[in-house]
Amino acid sequence: MPTVRSLWGMAFALSLGAAISLGMARFSYAMLLPPMREDLAWSYTLAGAMNTANALGYLLGALALPRMLRRWDAVQVFAAGAVLTSLFMGLSGFFVQAEALLLQRTLAGLSSAWVFVAGGLLTARLGQWHPASAGWLLGLYYGGTGWGIIFSALTLPPIMAQAQAVGLAHPWVWAWWCLCVLCTLCCVFMWWPLLRCAQWHRDGWLSPPPVVGTSAPQAFAWPVLSFALMGYGLFGVGYIGYMTFVVALLREQGQAESDLMLFYALLGCAVLVSSRLWSGLLNRAKAGGALAMLNGLLGVATLVPALTQHPAAVMASGLLFGAVFLSVVASTTALVRHNLPAAQWAAGISAFTIVFAMGQILGPVVVGWISDGPGGLARGLVFSAGALLLGALLAWRQKSL
């Protein structure tokens, strides 16, 4: 049986997949949106549609995942998704046409769903061998998204500035190629741990426990977790508006480029520590209370930059948002683990992933459309905060099974 220390190490290795699939494949776009929009004369609606395309691909990947997991094990799906996501990130640097970029964002979303969901499933199975550490392991995995955000915040602006300084056309394309390199390095660092993870899978440590009894296990029924699913869908609508447009809003408000880098890097650092902050809550909360509380905190954090430009308040908003938002994702995995038999974990996690993706499809383009009208980006973030707060109210009604 794997030791506790080896479980922690494996969860950390898997967290580099979260860095690829969310931290870089999705959230790096916040740093790229302002220069791409300025260079290509996009509206905010079109700029938001780029993340909508990514979320659409994510939904398609999530829908395909249950069938894929019947043919291949979760380790194989995770590894293939990480390599393909790295490839699609690099391809985005070869196009300036909106249609081609939308396609690349869709493909990156498709493969990143395989990485993120398969990694969450593997981490949940790690937790069954040491239940006291299960919440910490999930938080460690999802918190890996913070590494991707930090990498993006600290590398992309200097690379684009250097490309612009030497007169290169479309400086933002170099940022996409940089992201491809970073994703590839993460794949290299994960290679040996994934070989070990595959061996654990062959040995049975990462397989669902056998079903006791002669009758077939009951299929997962969505209505039993309906309030949690609705609350999580609204989380998808609300959080993605902040993560897509907050850097653009701060830039419009006159924040210096160095301050934007610091803001986004601190947000990523907060994501990293969030696993320790909320692991106890995820271990205890068997109903929708954790999802409700975290959604409410995000709603408050999202309102702050829409209502004030005070530097300290803006930094506090980023720190609070980063410390909370990935733990919302972890809370749904914990909810599945607490309330469903292990044989239904894959179906339960996929259900939450699907409603999450549907919310993310709606969020960026709606916030972009609102931001093109009166009130601009600030009004768009008010809409995002409203979605998060409504999601908190719905999640609060979810009872333990």
Stockholm file with secondary structure:
# STOCKHOLM 1.0

chainA/1-401         MPTVRSLWGMAFALSLGAAISLGMARFSYAMLLPPMREDLAWSYTLAGAMNTANALGYLLGALALPRMLRRWDAVQVFAAGAVLTSLFMGLSGFFVQAEALLLQRTLAGLSSAWVFVAGGLLTARLGQWHPASAGWLLGLYYGGTGWGIIFSALTLPPIMAQAQAVGLAHPWVWAWWCLCVLCTLCCVFMWWPLLRCAQWHRDGWLSPPPVVGTSAPQAFAWPVLSFALMGYGLFGVGYIGYMTFVVALLREQGQAESDLMLFYALLGCAVLVSSRLWSGLLNRAKAGGALAMLNGLLGVATLVPALTQHPAAVMASGLLFGAVFLSVVASTTALVRHNLPAAQWAAGISAFTIVFAMGQILGPVVVGWISDGPGGLARGLVFSAGALLLGALLAWRQKSL
#=GR chainA/1-401 SS CCCHHHHHHHHHHHHHHHIIIIIITTTTHHHHHHHHHHHHTCCHHHHHHHHHHHHHHHHHHHHHHHHHHHHSCHHHHHHHHHHHHHHHHHHGGGCCSHHHHHHHHHHHHHHHHHHHHHHHHHHHHHHTTSGGGHHHHHHHHHHTHHHHHHHHHHHHHHHHHHHHHTTCSSTHHHHHHHHHHHHHHHHHHHHHHHHHHHHHHHHTTTSCCCCCSSSCCCCCCGGGGHHHHHHHHHHHHHHHHHHHHHHHHHHHTTCCHHHHHHHHHHHHHHHHHHHHHHHHHHHHCCSSHHHHHHHHHHHHHHHHHHHCCCHHHHHHHHHHHHHHHHHHHHHHHHHHHHHSCGGGHHHHHHHHHHHHHHHHHHHHHHHHHHHTSTTHHHHHHHHHHHHHHHHHHHHHTCCCC
#=GC SS_cons         CCCHHHHHHHHHHHHHHHIIIIIITTTTHHHHHHHHHHHHTCCHHHHHHHHHHHHHHHHHHHHHHHHHHHHSCHHHHHHHHHHHHHHHHHHGGGCCSHHHHHHHHHHHHHHHHHHHHHHHHHHHHHHTTSGGGHHHHHHHHHHTHHHHHHHHHHHHHHHHHHHHHTTCSSTHHHHHHHHHHHHHHHHHHHHHHHHHHHHHHHHTTTSCCCCCSSSCCCCCCGGGGHHHHHHHHHHHHHHHHHHHHHHHHHHHTTCCHHHHHHHHHHHHHHHHHHHHHHHHHHHHCCSSHHHHHHHHHHHHHHHHHHHCCCHHHHHHHHHHHHHHHHHHHHHHHHHHHHHSCGGGHHHHHHHHHHHHHHHHHHHHHHHHHHHTSTTHHHHHHHHHHHHHHHHHHHHHTCCCC
//
